[in-house]
Amino acid sequence: MLKVGYIGLGLMGKSIARNILKAGFPVVVHNRSRAAVNELVAEGAQEAHSPAEVAGQVDVVFTNLPDSPDVEKVAIGPDGIIENARPGLVFVDNSTIKPATARMLAARMAEKGVFALDAPVSGGDIGARNGTLTIMVGGDAGALEKVLPVFQAMGKTVTHVGEAGAGQVAKAANQIMVAAQMVALAELLVFSQKAGVDPQKVVDAIKGGAAQCWTLDVKPPRLFVGNRAPGFKAYMQAKDLNIVLETAREYGVPLPGTAENAQLFNAMLQMGMSELDNSAVVGVIEALAGIKLQEKQ
């Protein structure tokens, strides 16, 4: 059985590592803050004190970190994974980072005989907890085959998109759609209420038709009771949209709708809502419309 390392035990990473552990894999964990490490160690994981220490004792090492510079530091920085990586190790990054960074890291790892898979995930904290994530993978098909049993403990859908960086391109595309859905949800709720109609009844009326989507199924019940806690934090959504726009500029692709949505999520950050759920972008639309969604008990 593969021995698995997991680095980065945040909102998503901790739940993913727990599911890998529950599936019976021996797991070595590392994280900057101690609480999540202690929690998983109590459940049977082993602790390591650096990325290099993790890499030296596992067959596959995962990272789940906030942004491209964080992944670079953990993967190829001082005391990073690469320093203690043996040929044949598989490095899997569950973070959402720039496709160009994923390709660079894959090339650097290849110099040491290490296989790199960029494998960002979608499904939020609910999917991470339930082991139902969607996983989009770029990199070597043979390496994916090797670690597939671990992916199956994490998610319900695993798609090999293409070579290094392809997983991150797919995740960027995913975030284009997610942001558009969150903004559309915010607009339709505020529009309905300001037009004098119960937004909850509007949602009930439209979610079985052409407007049906995951966002419309999952987010309104939380918003209607005033729950704007993450989920997927607004500042991470804003970060992901910046990655999308930077990558689009590299390839000369105009993304006018995404650029507008990025402004709305950046406005959330300026309005002090960075730690709220990405569906809480409704707060920006509320402010612009001069109303507040009515909460139901």
C-alpha positions in Angstrom: 0.0 0.0 0.0 1.2 3.5 -0.8 2.5 5.6 2.0 1.1 9.1 1.6 2.3 12.6 2.7 0.0 15.5 3.0 1.2 19.1 3.4 -1.3 21.9 4.0 -4.1 21.1 6.3 -6.5 24.0 5.8 -10.2 24.0 5.3 -9.9 21.5 2.4 -6.6 19.8 3.1 -7.4 18.5 6.6 -10.6 16.8 5.3 -8.8 15.3 2.3 -6.0 14.0 4.5 -8.6 12.5 6.9 -10.3 10.7 4.1 -7.1 9.2 2.8 -6.3 8.1 6.4 -9.8 6.6 6.7 -9.3 4.6 3.5 -6.4 2.8 5.2 -3.4 4.5 3.8 -0.5 5.4 6.2 -0.4 9.2 6.2 2.4 11.6 7.2 1.2 15.2 7.7 2.8 18.6 7.9 1.3 22.0 8.4 2.5 25.4 9.7 -0.2 25.7 12.4 -0.3 22.9 15.0 -4.0 22.3 15.7 -4.8 20.4 12.5 -1.6 18.3 12.8 -2.5 17.3 16.4 -6.0 16.4 15.3 -4.9 14.1 12.6 -2.1 12.6 14.6 -4.7 11.7 17.2 -6.6 9.9 14.5 -3.6 7.8 13.4 -1.5 10.0 11.1 2.3 10.5 11.6 3.8 14.0 12.0 6.7 15.4 10.1 8.4 18.8 10.8 9.2 19.9 7.2 8.3 19.2 3.6 11.7 17.5 3.1 11.0 15.2 6.1 7.6 14.2 4.6 9.1 13.5 1.1 11.8 11.3 2.5 9.4 8.7 3.9 6.5 8.5 1.5 5.6 7.2 -2.0 3.4 10.1 -2.9 3.3 13.6 -1.4 0.4 16.0 -1.7 0.4 19.8 -1.2 -2.7 21.9 -0.7 -1.6 25.5 -0.3 -3.0 29.0 -0.9 -1.1 30.2 -3.9 1.7 29.7 -6.4 4.5 31.2 -4.3 3.5 28.9 -1.4 3.6 25.8 -3.5 7.0 26.8 -5.0 8.5 27.3 -1.5 7.2 24.0 -0.2 8.1 22.1 -3.4 11.5 23.5 -4.4 12.5 26.0 -1.6 14.9 25.4 1.3 14.0 22.2 3.2 11.4 21.6 0.5 10.1 18.4 -1.0 12.7 18.3 -3.7 15.6 18.2 -1.2 14.6 14.7 0.0 12.8 13.3 -3.0 13.8 9.9 -4.2 13.4 8.9 -7.9 9.9 7.5 -8.5 8.3 9.7 -5.9 5.0 11.2 -7.1 4.4 14.9 -6.2 0.7 15.9 -6.4 -0.5 19.5 -5.9 -4.1 19.9 -4.9 -3.7 23.7 -4.8 -5.1 26.1 -7.4 -2.1 27.9 -8.9 -1.0 29.3 -12.3 -0.7 26.7 -15.0 2.8 28.1 -15.9 3.9 27.4 -12.3 2.6 23.9 -12.4 4.6 23.3 -15.6 7.8 24.8 -14.1 7.5 22.6 -11.0 6.9 19.5 -13.1 10.1 20.2 -15.1 12.1 20.8 -11.9 10.8 17.6 -10.3 11.6 15.6 -13.4 15.3 16.6 -13.1 15.2 14.5 -9.8 13.3 11.6 -11.3 10.1 12.7 -9.5 6.7 12.6 -11.3 4.5 15.7 -10.8 0.8 15.9 -11.1 -1.2 19.1 -10.9 -4.5 18.0 -9.5 -6.7 20.9 -8.3 -10.0 20.0 -6.8 -13.6 21.3 -6.9 -16.5 20.7 -4.6 -15.8 23.0 -1.6 -15.5 22.0 2.0 -18.6 19.8 1.7 -16.9 17.7 -1.1 -13.7 17.5 0.9 -15.5 16.2 4.0 -17.7 13.8 2.1 -14.9 12.5 -0.3 -16.9 13.6 -3.3 -14.5 16.1 -4.9 -14.0 16.5 -8.6 -10.3 16.1 -9.4 -8.7 17.4 -12.6 -5.3 16.1 -13.3 -2.4 17.2 -15.5 0.8 15.2 -15.9 2.1 11.7 -16.5 -0.6 9.1 -17.1 1.5 6.3 -15.4 1.9 8.4 -12.3 -1.8 9.0 -12.2 -2.4 5.3 -12.5 -0.1 4.7 -9.5 -1.9 7.2 -7.2 -5.5 6.6 -8.5 -6.5 4.6 -5.4 -5.6 7.6 -3.2 -7.6 9.9 -5.5 -10.6 7.6 -5.2 -10.5 8.1 -1.4 -10.7 11.9 -2.0 -13.2 12.3 -4.8 -15.9 10.8 -7.0 -14.6 12.1 -10.4 -11.0 11.9 -11.6 -10.2 13.2 -15.1 -6.8 13.1 -16.7 -7.0 16.4 -18.7 -3.6 16.3 -20.3 0.1 17.1 -19.7 1.6 19.2 -16.9 -0.4 22.3 -16.3 -3.6 20.9 -17.9 -5.2 20.3 -14.6 -4.7 23.9 -13.6 -6.2 25.1 -16.9 -9.3 23.0 -16.2 -9.5 24.5 -12.7 -9.2 28.0 -14.0 -12.1 27.2 -16.4 -14.0 25.8 -13.5 -13.5 29.0 -11.5 -14.8 31.1 -14.5 -18.1 29.2 -14.2 -18.2 29.2 -10.4 -17.7 32.9 -10.1 -20.3 33.6 -12.8 -22.8 31.4 -10.9 -22.2 33.1 -7.6 -22.7 36.5 -9.1 -25.8 35.4 -11.0 -27.2 34.0 -7.8 -26.6 37.2 -6.0 -28.2 39.3 -8.7 -31.3 37.1 -9.0 -31.9 37.1 -5.3 -31.6 40.8 -4.9 -33.5 41.5 -8.1 -36.4 39.3 -6.9 -36.6 40.9 -3.4 -36.4 44.5 -4.7 -39.1 43.7 -7.2 -41.4 42.7 -4.3 -41.2 38.9 -4.8 -40.1 36.3 -2.3 -36.6 35.2 -3.5 -37.0 31.8 -1.9 -40.1 31.1 -4.0 -38.3 32.4 -7.1 -35.5 29.9 -6.4 -38.1 27.1 -6.0 -39.7 28.1 -9.3 -36.5 28.2 -11.4 -34.2 25.5 -10.0 -35.9 22.7 -11.9 -35.6 24.4 -15.3 -32.8 25.7 -17.5 -31.3 27.7 -14.6 -30.6 24.5 -12.5 -27.0 24.3 -11.3 -25.0 23.2 -8.2 -24.9 26.8 -6.9 -28.7 27.2 -7.1 -29.2 23.8 -5.4 -26.7 24.3 -2.5 -26.2 28.0 -1.7 -29.7 29.6 -1.3 -30.8 27.7 1.8 -27.6 28.9 3.6 -28.1 32.5 2.5 -31.8 32.5 3.5 -30.9 31.8 7.1 -28.1 34.3 7.2 -25.3 31.8 6.9 -22.4 33.4 4.9 -19.6 31.3 6.5 -17.3 29.4 4.2 -17.5 27.1 2.2 -14.9 28.5 -0.1 -13.6 31.8 1.1 -14.1 34.9 -0.9 -10.4 35.9 -0.9 -9.5 32.5 -2.4 -12.2 33.1 -5.2 -10.6 36.5 -5.9 -7.1 34.9 -6.0 -8.3 32.3 -8.4 -9.9 34.8 -10.7 -6.7 36.8 -10.8 -4.9 33.6 -11.9 -7.5 33.2 -14.6 -7.1 36.7 -15.9 -3.2 36.5 -15.8 -3.3 33.2 -17.7 -5.8 34.7 -20.2 -3.5 37.6 -20.8 -0.6 35.2 -21.5 -2.7 33.6 -24.3 -4.4 36.7 -25.5 -7.9 35.6 -24.5 -10.5 38.3 -23.7 -12.7 37.4 -20.7 -14.9 40.4 -20.2 -17.5 38.7 -17.9 -14.8 37.2 -15.7 -13.0 40.5 -15.4 -16.3 42.1 -14.2 -16.8 39.2 -11.7 -13.2 39.6 -10.5 -14.0 43.3 -9.7 -17.0 42.2 -7.6 -15.0 39.7 -5.6 -12.2 42.2 -5.1 -14.8 44.6 -3.8 -15.8 42.0 -1.2 -12.3 42.1 0.1 -12.3 45.9 0.3 -15.6 45.7 2.2 -14.2 43.4 4.9 -15.9 40.2 3.6 -12.7 38.3 2.6 -13.3 35.4 5.0 -16.9 34.9 4.1 -18.2 32.3 1.6 -17.9 33.1 -2.1 -21.7 33.2 -2.3 -21.5 36.2 0.1 -20.8 38.3 -3.0 -24.5 38.9 -2.6 -23.3 41.5 0.0 -21.8 43.6 -2.8 -25.0 43.5 -4.8 -27.0 44.3 -1.7 -24.9 47.4 -1.1 -25.2 48.5 -4.7 -29.0 48.0 -4.6 -29.5 49.5 -1.2 -31.3 46.5 0.3 -30.5 43.5 2.6 -31.8 40.0 1.9 -34.5 39.1 4.4 -33.5 36.1 6.6 -35.9 33.3 7.4 -36.0 31.4 10.6 
